[in-house]
Amino acid sequence: MIVKISAIIEAYLQRENRLIIPSVGTLLKRKESGEIVFVEMLKKNDGKLVGLVAEQFGVAADEAEAIVEGYSEEIGRQIATSRKFII
């Protein structure tokens, strides 16, 4: 499931400039270079990732929200143990 959500994030950032990962932070794409940077300050769920997951997985919003919460928790676990998470 983590791989599928990471693929959703990657595809979204190819066409858009910002995506919030709830409780984790925001991925921003720099317009000049296309480089993706992480900003920890903006963590509030704006519903975008939940909506993308619901659409791609064909599930209801509440189930998609639980999936995204699990994804966010896994990011936290991996960062706590290895100090990094690769999307």
Residue frames as a rotation matrix with the C-alpha (Angstrom) as fourth column:
MET 1
0.568 0.823 0.000 0.00
0.823 -0.568 0.000 0.00
0.000 0.000 -1.000 0.00
ILE 2
0.329 -0.525 -0.785 2.88
0.232 -0.761 0.606 2.39
-0.915 -0.381 -0.128 0.78
VAL 3
-0.703 -0.628 0.332 4.23
0.433 -0.008 0.901 1.96
-0.563 0.778 0.278 -2.74
LYS 4
-0.153 0.742 0.652 0.81
0.958 -0.050 0.282 2.75
0.242 0.668 -0.704 -4.24
ILE 5
0.770 0.424 -0.477 0.41
0.561 -0.806 0.188 5.93
-0.305 -0.412 -0.859 -2.18
SER 6
-0.080 -0.881 -0.465 3.95
0.183 -0.472 0.862 7.00
-0.980 -0.016 0.199 -3.04
ALA 7
-0.690 -0.115 0.715 3.10
0.704 0.124 0.699 6.52
-0.169 0.986 -0.005 -6.72
ILE 8
0.406 0.891 0.201 -0.02
0.899 -0.429 0.085 8.66
0.162 0.146 -0.976 -6.29
ILE 9
0.603 -0.257 -0.755 2.08
0.285 -0.814 0.505 11.39
-0.745 -0.520 -0.418 -4.67
GLU 10
-0.486 -0.871 0.074 4.71
0.331 -0.105 0.938 11.21
-0.809 0.481 0.339 -7.41
ALA 11
-0.410 0.410 0.814 2.14
0.901 0.048 0.430 11.44
0.138 0.911 -0.389 -10.21
TYR 12
0.661 0.718 -0.218 0.36
0.748 -0.654 0.114 14.35
-0.061 -0.238 -0.969 -8.52
LEU 13
0.411 -0.572 -0.710 3.58
0.146 -0.727 0.671 16.34
-0.900 -0.379 -0.215 -8.06
GLN 14
-0.543 -0.544 0.639 4.43
0.715 0.099 0.692 15.92
-0.440 0.833 0.336 -11.73
ARG 15
-0.236 0.544 0.805 1.49
0.760 -0.413 0.502 18.18
0.605 0.731 -0.316 -12.57
GLU 16
0.810 0.544 0.220 1.01
0.256 -0.665 0.702 20.22
0.528 -0.512 -0.678 -9.36
ASN 17
0.032 -0.867 0.498 3.30
-0.182 -0.495 -0.850 22.24
0.983 -0.063 -0.174 -7.08
ARG 18
-0.625 -0.222 0.749 2.25
-0.735 -0.156 -0.659 21.29
0.263 -0.963 -0.066 -3.54
LEU 19
0.213 0.706 -0.675 0.88
-0.114 0.704 0.700 18.35
0.970 -0.072 0.230 -1.59
ILE 20
-0.112 -0.144 0.983 0.31
-0.971 -0.195 -0.139 18.10
0.211 -0.970 -0.118 2.14
ILE 21
-0.278 0.032 -0.960 0.94
0.164 0.986 -0.014 14.77
0.947 -0.161 -0.279 3.82
PRO 22
0.562 0.633 0.532 -1.28
-0.345 -0.405 0.846 15.10
0.751 -0.660 -0.009 6.91
SER 23
0.979 -0.146 0.146 0.56
-0.120 0.170 0.978 15.13
-0.167 -0.975 0.148 10.25
VAL 24
0.397 -0.881 0.257 3.91
0.860 0.455 0.232 14.94
-0.321 0.129 0.938 8.41
GLY 25
-0.289 -0.495 -0.819 4.48
0.092 -0.866 0.491 18.03
-0.953 0.067 0.296 6.28
THR 26
0.763 0.579 -0.289 4.27
-0.139 -0.290 -0.947 19.43
-0.632 0.762 -0.140 2.77
LEU 27
-0.186 -0.750 0.635 6.07
0.743 0.316 0.590 18.52
-0.643 0.581 0.498 -0.42
LEU 28
0.608 0.304 -0.733 6.70
-0.139 -0.869 -0.475 21.56
-0.781 0.391 -0.487 -2.61
LYS 29
0.286 -0.499 0.818 7.95
0.923 0.372 -0.095 21.56
-0.257 0.782 0.567 -6.19
ARG 30
-0.156 -0.444 -0.882 10.23
0.118 -0.895 0.430 24.43
-0.981 -0.037 0.192 -7.09
LYS 31
0.797 0.597 -0.094 9.08
0.021 -0.183 -0.983 26.02
-0.604 0.781 -0.158 -10.33
GLU 32
0.438 -0.691 -0.575 12.55
-0.873 -0.480 -0.087 26.81
-0.216 0.540 -0.813 -11.64
SER 33
-0.544 -0.834 -0.098 14.23
-0.839 0.539 0.076 23.45
-0.010 0.123 -0.992 -11.13
GLY 34
0.245 0.707 -0.664 11.37
-0.552 0.665 0.504 21.02
0.797 0.243 0.553 -10.54
GLU 35
-0.742 -0.587 -0.324 13.14
-0.021 0.503 -0.864 19.96
0.670 -0.635 -0.385 -7.34
ILE 36
0.444 0.871 -0.211 10.87
0.157 0.157 0.975 18.65
0.882 -0.466 -0.067 -4.58
VAL 37
-0.710 -0.621 0.332 11.49
-0.204 -0.270 -0.941 20.05
0.674 -0.736 0.065 -1.10
PHE 38
-0.030 0.650 -0.759 9.95
0.753 0.515 0.411 19.09
0.658 -0.559 -0.505 2.22
VAL 39
-0.551 -0.019 0.834 8.48
-0.401 -0.871 -0.285 21.67
0.731 -0.492 0.473 4.60
GLU 40
-0.722 0.186 -0.666 7.55
0.554 0.733 -0.396 20.32
0.414 -0.655 -0.632 8.01
MET 41
-0.962 0.248 -0.113 5.56
-0.103 -0.715 -0.692 23.35
-0.253 -0.654 0.713 9.16
LEU 42
-0.280 0.906 -0.319 2.39
-0.960 -0.272 0.071 22.82
-0.023 0.326 0.945 7.07
LYS 43
-0.987 -0.160 0.005 0.85
-0.159 0.979 -0.128 19.53
0.015 -0.127 -0.992 8.26
LYS 44
-0.406 0.904 0.136 -2.88
-0.419 -0.052 -0.907 20.20
-0.812 -0.425 0.399 8.48
ASN 45
-0.597 0.251 0.762 -4.99
0.603 0.766 0.221 17.85
-0.528 0.592 -0.609 6.39
ASP 46
-0.616 0.380 -0.690 -6.41
-0.569 -0.821 0.055 19.77
-0.545 0.427 0.722 3.43
GLY 47
0.307 0.817 0.488 -8.16
-0.281 0.568 -0.774 16.66
-0.909 0.101 0.404 2.08
LYS 48
0.339 -0.193 -0.921 -6.23
-0.938 -0.144 -0.315 16.56
-0.072 0.971 -0.230 -1.19
LEU 49
-0.710 -0.666 -0.227 -4.22
-0.677 0.735 -0.037 13.37
0.191 0.128 -0.973 -0.51
VAL 50
-0.577 0.596 0.558 -7.28
-0.112 0.619 -0.778 11.70
-0.809 -0.511 -0.290 1.04
GLY 51
0.439 0.783 -0.441 -9.28
-0.528 -0.171 -0.832 12.56
-0.726 0.598 0.338 -2.09
LEU 52
-0.005 -0.542 -0.840 -6.58
-0.979 0.173 -0.106 11.18
0.203 0.822 -0.532 -4.37
VAL 53
-0.912 -0.328 0.246 -6.38
-0.390 0.881 -0.270 7.94
-0.128 -0.342 -0.931 -2.38
ALA 54
-0.183 0.929 0.321 -10.19
-0.184 0.288 -0.940 7.58
-0.966 -0.231 0.118 -2.36
GLU 55
0.509 0.372 -0.776 -10.28
-0.773 -0.200 -0.603 8.07
-0.379 0.906 0.186 -6.12
GLN 56
-0.211 -0.725 -0.656 -7.38
-0.913 0.386 -0.133 5.76
0.350 0.571 -0.743 -6.95
PHE 57
-0.967 -0.189 0.174 -8.36
-0.248 0.857 -0.451 2.97
-0.064 -0.479 -0.875 -4.53
GLY 58
-0.434 0.881 -0.189 -12.10
-0.173 0.124 0.977 3.30
0.884 0.457 0.098 -5.13
VAL 59
-0.443 0.238 -0.864 -12.93
0.847 0.428 -0.316 3.69
0.295 -0.872 -0.392 -1.43
ALA 60
0.673 0.728 0.130 -15.05
0.592 -0.636 0.496 6.05
0.444 -0.257 -0.859 0.67
ALA 61
0.335 -0.529 0.779 -13.50
-0.265 -0.847 -0.461 9.20
0.904 -0.051 -0.424 2.13
ASP 62
0.669 -0.065 0.740 -13.41
-0.743 -0.023 0.669 7.85
-0.026 -0.998 -0.064 5.69
GLU 63
0.858 -0.396 0.328 -11.57
0.359 0.918 0.168 4.71
-0.368 -0.026 0.930 4.58
ALA 64
0.494 -0.687 0.533 -9.18
0.514 -0.263 -0.816 6.79
0.701 0.677 0.223 2.50
GLU 65
0.509 -0.273 0.816 -8.52
-0.612 -0.781 0.121 8.99
0.605 -0.561 -0.565 5.53
ALA 66
0.822 -0.194 0.535 -7.61
-0.337 0.593 0.732 5.90
-0.459 -0.782 0.422 7.58
ILE 67
0.722 -0.581 0.376 -5.26
0.691 0.578 -0.434 4.75
0.035 0.573 0.819 4.81
VAL 68
0.390 -0.569 0.724 -3.54
0.093 -0.758 -0.646 8.15
0.916 0.319 -0.242 4.71
GLU 69
0.678 -0.119 0.726 -3.25
-0.720 -0.306 0.623 8.18
0.148 -0.945 -0.293 8.51
GLY 70
0.851 -0.362 0.380 -1.54
0.195 0.890 0.411 4.79
-0.488 -0.276 0.828 8.35
TYR 71
0.546 -0.652 0.526 0.79
0.666 -0.044 -0.745 6.10
0.509 0.757 0.411 5.65
SER 72
0.461 -0.328 0.825 1.67
-0.408 -0.903 -0.131 9.13
0.788 -0.276 -0.551 7.80
GLU 73
0.804 -0.136 0.578 2.32
-0.525 0.293 0.799 6.87
-0.278 -0.946 0.165 10.80
GLU 74
0.771 -0.543 0.332 4.61
0.603 0.790 -0.108 4.66
-0.204 0.284 0.937 8.72
ILE 75
0.438 -0.620 0.650 6.58
0.220 -0.628 -0.747 7.73
0.871 0.471 -0.139 7.62
GLY 76
0.564 -0.163 0.810 6.99
-0.736 -0.544 0.403 8.65
0.375 -0.823 -0.427 11.29
ARG 77
0.879 -0.220 0.424 8.15
-0.080 0.807 0.586 5.14
-0.471 -0.548 0.691 12.21
GLN 78
0.638 -0.661 0.396 10.71
0.745 0.400 -0.534 5.00
0.195 0.635 0.747 9.42
ILE 79
0.387 -0.496 0.777 12.04
-0.130 -0.864 -0.486 8.46
0.913 0.087 -0.399 10.21
ALA 80
0.729 -0.063 0.681 12.34
-0.684 -0.101 0.722 7.51
0.023 -0.993 -0.117 13.89
THR 81
0.774 -0.416 0.477 14.37
0.168 0.862 0.479 4.40
-0.610 -0.291 0.737 13.10
SER 82
0.204 -0.733 0.649 16.39
0.950 0.308 0.049 5.30
-0.236 0.607 0.759 10.00
ARG 83
-0.201 -0.235 -0.951 16.11
0.286 -0.943 0.172 9.11
-0.937 -0.238 0.257 9.98
LYS 84
-0.790 -0.007 -0.613 14.71
-0.532 -0.489 0.691 9.10
-0.304 0.872 0.383 6.41
PHE 85
0.031 0.800 0.600 11.72
0.260 0.573 -0.777 8.12
-0.965 0.180 -0.191 4.27
ILE 86
-0.901 -0.350 -0.255 11.86
-0.171 -0.253 0.952 7.82
-0.398 0.902 0.168 0.51
ILE 87
0.156 0.984 -0.081 8.67
-0.360 -0.020 -0.933 8.44
-0.920 0.175 0.351 -1.44
